[in-house]
Amino acid sequence: MLANAFVDNAKVMAKGQITIPKDVRDVLGVSSGDRVTFIVEGNTVRIVNSAVYAMQMLQQEMAGEAERTGLTSEDDVMALVKELRNEDEKG
């Protein structure tokens, strides 16, 4: 088992609800009202913070886009921002 891994458990209630143990909530960075995502792989389920998971998926989707569009430096990005701001002022 990994050095930072631990095992915890929760009881499934009549309506399929569980309480996520505090130690697990702390690791996930979730609190009351936050959303979690269940990732099912075979007979294994991972529970992840939905906001973090969404950001990771977006980062994977966007990986390499800057290079494909020619934005390879901070100067390129600043030039694009300036160009877009000028278009906004005109339009």
N, C-alpha and C positions, 0 to 999 in steps of 0.2 A: 504494500500500500504506500502511496506517496507520503512524504514527510508532512505535508500540510493537509492531508486527508483525514477525515474522521467519519464515523458512522453515527447516525441518529435515526430515530423512527417516529412515526406518528400513526395514530389510530384513524381508520376510515370510518366516518360516521354514517348514519342511515342514508343521507342524501348524497353520499360520495364525497363529502367535504373532509378536509384535513386541516389541522393547524400546523403551519410550517414552524418547526422549532426555532427558538430565538437565535441559537448559534448559526443555523442555516440562513435565517433572514439577514443576520449581520454579514455573513460572507457574501450573500447576493446583493447586499445594499438595498434591501426593500423594506418598506414599512407599510402601515395601514393605508389602503387605497392604491398602492402601487400594483402594477400588473406583472405577472410572471408568464413565461412561455414554457410549454412542455414540448420537448423534442424527443420523439419516440424512434428508437433505432432497434428493431427486432424486439426483444423482450426487456430492453433497457430504456429507462426514461431519465432524461436530464431536465432539471428545472433551472431556468436562467432568468435573470432580470430582463424583462421585455424591452426596456429602453436601451440597455447595453446591447442586447441581441440585435435590435433594429439598427443601431449604429454600426455594429460589426458587419451586418449584411450590406448596408449602404457602402461601407468602406471597400468591401470585396467587389461590389458592383462597379464602383468608381475607380478601382485600381487601374492605373495606366492611362486614364482619360486625359490627364494633363499633358502627358507626353504625346498622345495621339493628336491633340489639338495645338501642339506647339508651345504650350505653357511650361517651359522648362526652368524658368528662373523667377525670382521675386519681381524683377523688372518687367518680365512678360505679363505677369498677373497685374501689376500696377498699371501698365499700359492698357490692358483690357478694361480694367475698372474705369480708367480715365475716359476711354472711348465710349463705354456704356453710359457714363454720367453725361457726357456731351450729347449723346443721342437723346437721353431723357430730357435735357434742357431744351432741345430743338422740337421734340415731339410733344 
